[in-house]
Amino acid sequence: MYKLQTLNKISPVGLDIALHDGYEAASEILNPDAILVRSANMLEMTIPDSVKAIARAGAGVNNIPIDKCANRGIVVFNTPGANANGVKELTLAGMLLASRRLVPGILWGKTLIGKGDEVPKLIEKGKSNYAGPEIKGKRLGVIGLGAIGVMVANDAVALGMRVSGYDPYISVEAAWGLSRDVKRARSLESLLAESEYVTLHLPLNDSTKGMMNRERLALMKKGSFLLNFSRSGLVCNDDLFAAFTEGRIAVYVTDFPDEELLRHEQVIAIPHLGASTPEAEDNCAVMAVNQLRDFLEHGNIRNSVNFPDCDLGMAVKNRIIIANRNIPNMVGQITTLLASEKINIADMLNRHKGDFAYTIIDIDDEVDEALVAKIRAIDGVVMVRAITG
């Protein structure tokens, strides 16, 4: 049976699923078939030749060498949505912490320790310094309407906020889950200009890195609240500090602090607790393990970041899975080869994503190593594997 290497502590709720089916799972495993990881840095790691897949128990994959894996035909999975509720709850908590000035108020209260019977009177005298607005009726702008953004938007509506969202790449599934009361922003710029609260829920990549810069921060209303529970690189620190000085941003709440942010009194720096709930850890582990099992046992792909989703159900016949560069005539070469070997195709599914494509082929005949070697020899093929149903 298959062997899984764990690079971090993985919830036993997920591992038990694999162990129950006869898998081996441990941190010290030679020649693993797959790797389960959370935050461990794999960028400089020597990944064994035996590895067919990597599953990140979480959404972010910036700790995994995605391109290097794709070129080797290693499918990299993540678990979008598995920790969504935990991040959503912390986002709403962060909005309340910032708006009602709870953190500075609590810290000030601690300074009264030792005042004895004077404390109640001092509390009443000083509490006005920490007054803050209610969120009900205020405008919240949600940038990024994936699993987390949709949940934040819907719950903010339930709390009485006026919510608008911006996501030019929103999926059909996300759109179906979005409350009809969430308004579509005409543009990112209009959302920033109209909102008192702005929350970021989008991945960090070349197009989003530093997106909250001086120009965009300048569009926000005076005294706005900015929340970031996605990735630190989305916001430019120097431009943020300038926005503080100008009174443009009242408070910045982030789950990704650095030393600069920790030092600033207008920053509420949460120590990356978005997914730090037992429920989220269990959900991520279960989702990661199930995706690995479906791929290893049946060749199906769900939630890969470097190969397309491709699902042909259970492997009840003999199955060949092929990953290749997305170039012309790849499918033609593969099917021509099978025909020359007098192999009949019972079913087939081909999908592509970016620079790579993936094919699942069910055949009636047995697959031998010679056939696998011939397919692998086709220029552009990066991975071939035979699965017996």
C-alpha positions as CSV (number, residue, x, y, z in Angstrom):
1,M,0.0,0.0,0.0
2,Y,1.0,3.6,-0.3
3,K,3.4,5.5,2.0
4,L,2.8,9.1,3.2
5,Q,5.5,11.2,4.7
6,T,4.4,14.0,7.1
7,L,6.6,17.1,7.4
8,N,4.6,18.7,10.1
9,K,2.2,17.5,12.9
10,I,-0.9,16.5,11.0
11,S,-4.2,16.1,12.7
12,P,-4.8,12.4,13.5
13,V,-8.4,12.8,12.3
14,G,-7.0,12.9,8.8
15,L,-4.2,10.4,9.2
16,D,-6.5,7.8,10.7
17,I,-8.4,7.8,7.4
18,A,-5.3,6.7,5.6
19,L,-4.0,4.3,8.3
20,H,-7.4,2.6,8.3
21,D,-7.0,1.8,4.6
22,G,-3.6,0.3,5.1
23,Y,-1.4,3.3,4.3
24,E,1.8,4.0,6.2
25,A,2.1,7.5,7.5
26,A,5.0,8.9,9.5
27,S,7.6,11.7,9.5
28,E,10.5,9.3,8.9
29,I,9.6,7.3,5.8
30,L,12.0,6.4,3.0
31,N,10.8,6.7,-0.6
32,P,7.3,8.0,0.2
33,D,4.5,8.0,-2.4
34,A,3.2,11.4,-1.2
35,I,4.0,14.1,1.3
36,L,1.7,15.8,3.7
37,V,2.8,19.3,4.8
38,R,1.5,22.3,6.6
39,S,4.0,25.2,7.0
40,A,7.4,23.3,6.6
41,N,9.6,25.0,4.0
42,M,10.1,22.6,1.1
43,L,11.6,25.2,-1.3
44,E,15.2,23.9,-0.9
45,M,14.2,20.3,0.0
46,T,15.4,17.4,-2.1
47,I,12.1,15.7,-2.9
48,P,12.5,11.9,-3.4
49,D,12.0,10.4,-6.8
50,S,9.3,8.2,-5.4
51,V,7.0,11.2,-4.6
52,K,3.9,11.4,-6.8
53,A,2.0,14.1,-5.0
54,I,2.2,16.7,-2.2
55,A,-0.7,17.9,-0.2
56,R,-0.7,21.1,1.7
57,A,-3.1,21.0,4.7
58,G,-4.1,24.6,4.2
59,A,-4.6,27.1,1.3
60,G,-1.3,28.8,0.9
61,V,1.4,27.0,-1.1
62,N,4.3,29.5,-1.1
63,N,6.4,27.0,1.0
64,I,6.3,24.4,-1.9
65,P,8.3,24.6,-5.2
66,I,5.3,24.5,-7.4
67,D,7.0,24.9,-10.8
68,K,9.7,22.4,-9.9
69,C,7.0,19.9,-9.0
70,A,5.1,20.5,-12.2
71,N,8.1,19.8,-14.3
72,R,8.6,16.5,-12.5
73,G,4.9,15.6,-12.8
74,I,4.3,15.9,-9.0
75,V,0.8,17.0,-8.4
76,V,0.5,19.6,-5.6
77,F,-2.8,19.9,-3.8
78,N,-4.1,22.4,-1.3
79,T,-7.3,22.5,0.8
80,P,-9.2,25.7,-0.1
81,G,-12.2,26.3,2.1
82,A,-11.2,23.7,4.8
83,N,-10.1,26.4,7.2
84,A,-12.5,29.1,5.9
85,N,-14.7,29.3,8.9
86,G,-11.8,29.8,11.3
87,V,-10.4,32.6,9.2
88,K,-13.9,34.1,8.8
89,E,-14.5,34.2,12.5
90,L,-11.1,35.9,13.1
91,T,-11.8,38.4,10.4
92,L,-15.0,39.4,12.0
93,A,-13.3,39.5,15.4
94,G,-10.6,41.7,14.0
95,M,-13.1,44.1,12.6
96,L,-14.7,44.4,16.1
97,L,-11.4,44.7,17.8
98,A,-10.3,47.6,15.6
99,S,-13.6,49.4,15.4
100,R,-14.3,49.4,19.2
101,R,-10.7,50.1,20.1
102,L,-10.8,47.0,22.3
103,V,-7.0,46.3,22.3
104,P,-5.8,49.7,23.4
105,G,-8.6,49.9,25.9
106,I,-7.7,46.5,27.5
107,L,-4.0,47.4,27.6
108,W,-4.9,50.7,29.3
109,G,-7.0,49.0,31.8
110,K,-4.1,46.8,32.8
111,T,-2.1,49.9,33.7
112,L,-4.5,50.5,36.5
113,I,-3.4,47.4,38.4
114,G,-2.3,48.5,41.9
115,K,-4.8,51.3,42.1
116,G,-7.1,49.3,44.4
117,D,-10.4,50.9,45.2
118,E,-9.7,53.7,42.8
119,V,-10.0,51.4,39.7
120,P,-13.8,51.7,39.1
121,K,-13.6,55.5,39.2
122,L,-10.5,55.7,37.0
123,I,-12.2,53.3,34.5
124,E,-15.2,55.5,34.3
125,K,-13.1,58.6,33.9
126,G,-10.8,57.2,31.2
127,K,-13.2,55.0,29.1
128,S,-14.1,57.8,26.8
129,N,-10.6,57.7,25.3
130,Y,-11.4,54.3,23.8
131,A,-14.8,54.8,22.3
132,G,-15.3,53.5,18.8
133,P,-18.1,53.1,16.2
134,E,-20.5,50.1,15.8
135,I,-20.2,48.1,12.6
136,K,-23.9,47.9,12.0
137,G,-24.9,50.0,9.0
138,K,-21.3,50.6,7.9
139,R,-20.0,49.7,4.5
140,L,-17.7,46.7,4.2
141,G,-15.7,46.1,1.1
142,V,-14.6,42.5,0.5
143,I,-11.7,42.0,-2.0
144,G,-11.6,38.4,-3.1
145,L,-14.7,36.2,-3.1
146,G,-13.4,32.8,-2.6
147,A,-14.5,30.4,0.2
148,I,-13.4,32.8,3.0
149,G,-14.5,36.0,1.3
150,V,-18.0,34.7,0.6
151,M,-18.4,33.6,4.3
152,V,-17.1,37.0,5.6
153,A,-19.5,38.9,3.2
154,N,-22.5,36.8,4.1
155,D,-22.0,37.0,7.9
156,A,-21.3,40.7,7.7
157,V,-24.7,41.1,6.0
158,A,-26.2,39.1,8.9
159,L,-24.6,41.6,11.3
160,G,-26.3,44.5,9.6
161,M,-23.4,45.8,7.4
162,R,-23.8,47.1,3.9
163,V,-21.4,44.8,1.9
164,S,-19.9,45.1,-1.5
165,G,-17.5,42.6,-3.1
166,Y,-14.9,42.7,-5.8
167,D,-13.5,39.6,-7.6
168,P,-13.2,39.6,-11.4
169,Y,-12.4,35.8,-11.2
170,I,-15.2,34.7,-8.9
171,S,-16.2,31.1,-9.5
172,V,-19.7,29.9,-10.3
173,E,-19.7,27.9,-7.0
174,A,-18.7,31.0,-5.0
175,A,-21.3,33.2,-6.8
176,W,-24.1,30.7,-5.9
177,G,-23.1,30.8,-2.2
178,L,-23.0,34.6,-2.0
179,S,-25.9,36.4,-0.4
180,R,-28.1,38.4,-2.7
181,D,-27.6,41.4,-0.4
182,V,-23.9,41.6,-1.3
183,K,-23.5,44.2,-3.9
184,R,-21.1,43.9,-6.8
185,A,-18.5,46.7,-6.8
186,R,-18.1,48.4,-10.1
187,S,-14.3,48.3,-9.7
188,L,-11.6,47.9,-7.1
189,E,-11.2,51.6,-7.0
190,S,-14.9,52.3,-6.3
191,L,-15.0,49.7,-3.5
192,L,-12.0,51.3,-1.8
193,A,-13.6,54.8,-2.1
194,E,-17.0,53.8,-0.8
195,S,-16.1,51.5,2.2
196,E,-15.4,52.3,5.8
197,Y,-13.9,48.8,6.3
198,V,-11.9,46.8,3.7
199,T,-10.9,43.2,4.1
200,L,-8.5,41.3,1.8
201,H,-9.1,37.6,0.9
202,L,-7.1,36.8,-2.1
203,P,-3.8,34.9,-2.9
204,L,-0.4,36.5,-3.0
205,N,1.0,36.3,-6.6
206,D,2.8,38.5,-9.1
207,S,-0.4,40.4,-9.9
208,T,-1.5,41.0,-6.2
209,K,1.9,41.6,-4.5
210,G,1.9,45.1,-3.1
211,M,-1.6,45.8,-4.4
212,M,-2.5,48.0,-1.4
213,N,0.0,50.7,-2.2
214,R,0.1,54.5,-1.9
215,E,-2.2,55.0,-4.8
216,R,-4.9,52.6,-3.7
217,L,-4.7,53.5,0.0
218,A,-5.2,57.2,-1.0
219,L,-8.6,56.2,-2.4
220,M,-9.9,55.1,1.0
221,K,-12.1,57.2,3.2
222,K,-10.5,59.1,6.1
223,G,-10.4,57.0,9.2
224,S,-10.9,53.6,7.4
225,F,-10.1,50.2,8.8
226,L,-8.1,47.8,6.7
227,L,-7.9,44.0,7.4
228,N,-5.6,41.5,6.0
229,F,-6.1,37.8,6.7
230,S,-4.6,36.6,3.4
231,R,-0.8,37.3,3.1
232,S,1.5,40.0,4.3
233,G,2.9,40.9,0.9
234,L,-0.5,42.3,-0.3
235,V,0.1,45.6,1.7
236,C,3.1,47.9,1.3
237,N,4.3,48.7,4.9
238,D,5.8,52.1,4.0
239,D,2.7,53.2,2.1
240,L,0.5,52.0,5.0
241,F,2.5,54.0,7.5
242,A,2.1,57.1,5.3
243,A,-1.6,56.5,5.2
244,F,-1.6,56.4,9.0
245,T,0.1,59.8,9.1
246,E,-2.4,61.2,6.7
247,G,-5.3,59.9,8.8
248,R,-6.5,57.8,5.8
249,I,-6.2,54.5,7.8
250,A,-7.3,54.4,11.4
251,V,-6.3,50.8,12.2
252,Y,-4.7,48.0,10.2
253,V,-5.5,44.5,11.4
254,T,-3.2,41.7,10.1
255,D,-2.6,38.0,10.8
256,F,0.9,38.3,9.4
257,P,3.0,40.8,11.5
258,D,6.6,41.7,11.1
259,E,8.7,43.7,13.5
260,E,7.8,47.0,11.8
261,L,4.1,46.3,12.2
262,L,4.5,45.1,15.8
263,R,6.0,48.4,16.7
264,H,3.2,50.5,15.3
265,E,0.4,51.5,17.7
266,Q,-2.2,51.6,14.9
267,V,-1.6,48.0,14.0
268,I,-3.4,45.1,15.6
269,A,-0.9,42.3,14.9
270,I,-2.4,38.8,15.4
271,P,0.2,36.0,15.4
272,H,-1.1,34.1,12.4
273,L,-4.1,32.5,14.2
274,G,-6.6,32.5,11.3
275,A,-6.6,28.7,10.9
276,S,-5.4,27.9,14.4
277,T,-8.5,26.1,15.5
278,P,-8.8,22.3,16.1
279,E,-11.7,22.2,13.7
280,A,-9.7,23.8,10.9
281,E,-6.7,21.6,11.4
282,D,-9.0,18.5,11.3
283,N,-10.8,19.7,8.2
284,C,-7.6,20.5,6.4
285,A,-6.0,17.1,7.2
286,V,-9.1,15.2,6.2
287,M,-9.4,17.1,2.9
288,A,-5.7,16.7,2.1
289,V,-5.7,13.0,2.9
290,N,-8.8,12.3,0.8
291,Q,-7.4,14.2,-2.2
292,L,-4.2,12.2,-2.0
293,R,-6.0,8.9,-1.7
294,D,-8.2,9.7,-4.7
295,F,-5.2,10.6,-6.7
296,L,-2.9,7.7,-5.7
297,E,-5.7,5.0,-6.0
298,H,-7.7,6.4,-8.9
299,G,-5.6,9.1,-10.6
300,N,-8.3,11.8,-10.0
301,I,-7.2,15.4,-9.3
302,R,-9.2,17.8,-7.2
303,N,-7.8,21.2,-5.9
304,S,-4.4,21.0,-7.5
305,V,-2.4,24.2,-7.9
306,N,-0.2,23.0,-10.8
307,F,-2.4,20.6,-12.7
308,P,-6.1,20.8,-13.8
309,D,-9.0,19.2,-11.9
310,C,-9.7,15.9,-13.7
311,D,-12.1,13.2,-12.3
312,L,-13.1,10.0,-14.1
313,G,-14.5,8.3,-11.0
314,M,-13.2,5.0,-9.6
315,A,-10.6,3.1,-11.5
316,V,-12.7,0.0,-12.2
317,K,-10.7,-1.0,-15.3
318,N,-7.0,-0.6,-16.0
319,R,-6.1,3.0,-16.0
320,I,-3.3,5.1,-17.3
321,I,-2.7,8.7,-16.0
322,I,-0.4,11.1,-17.9
323,A,0.9,14.5,-17.1
324,N,2.4,16.5,-20.0
325,R,3.3,20.0,-21.2
326,N,0.4,21.7,-22.7
327,I,1.6,21.6,-26.3
328,P,-0.2,20.6,-29.6
329,N,-0.8,17.0,-30.6
330,M,0.0,15.4,-27.2
331,V,-3.3,13.6,-27.0
332,G,-3.0,12.5,-30.7
333,Q,0.5,11.0,-30.1
334,I,-0.8,9.2,-27.0
335,T,-3.9,7.7,-28.6
336,T,-1.9,6.8,-31.8
337,L,0.6,4.9,-29.7
338,L,-2.2,3.0,-27.9
339,A,-3.8,2.2,-31.3
340,S,-0.5,0.9,-32.6
341,E,-0.4,-1.4,-29.6
342,K,-3.9,-2.6,-30.5
343,I,-5.2,-1.2,-27.2
344,N,-8.8,-0.1,-27.1
345,I,-9.7,3.1,-25.1
346,A,-12.8,2.5,-23.0
347,D,-13.0,6.0,-21.6
348,M,-10.8,9.1,-21.5
349,L,-10.7,12.6,-20.0
350,N,-8.2,15.3,-20.8
351,R,-7.9,18.7,-19.2
352,H,-5.3,21.5,-19.2
353,K,-4.2,24.2,-16.9
354,G,-1.6,26.8,-17.8
355,D,1.5,25.2,-19.1
356,F,0.5,21.6,-18.3
357,A,-2.2,19.1,-19.1
358,Y,-3.5,15.9,-17.6
359,T,-5.1,12.8,-19.1
360,I,-6.9,9.8,-17.6
361,I,-7.4,6.8,-19.9
362,D,-9.3,3.7,-19.0
363,I,-8.5,0.6,-21.1
364,D,-9.6,-3.0,-21.2
365,D,-6.1,-4.4,-21.5
366,E,-3.5,-4.8,-18.8
367,V,-0.8,-2.1,-18.8
368,D,2.8,-3.4,-18.8
369,E,6.0,-1.4,-18.0
370,A,7.0,-1.5,-21.7
371,L,3.8,0.5,-22.6
372,V,4.4,3.0,-19.8
373,A,8.0,3.5,-21.0
374,K,6.8,4.2,-24.6
375,I,4.4,6.8,-23.4
376,R,7.0,8.4,-21.1
377,A,9.3,8.6,-24.1
378,I,6.9,11.0,-25.9
379,D,8.5,14.5,-25.9
380,G,6.6,16.6,-23.4
381,V,5.4,13.9,-21.1
382,V,6.5,14.5,-17.5
383,M,4.7,11.7,-15.7
384,V,3.0,8.4,-16.5
385,R,1.5,5.9,-14.1
386,A,-0.6,2.8,-14.4
387,I,-3.4,2.0,-12.0
388,T,-5.1,-1.4,-11.8
389,G,-8.8,-1.2,-10.9
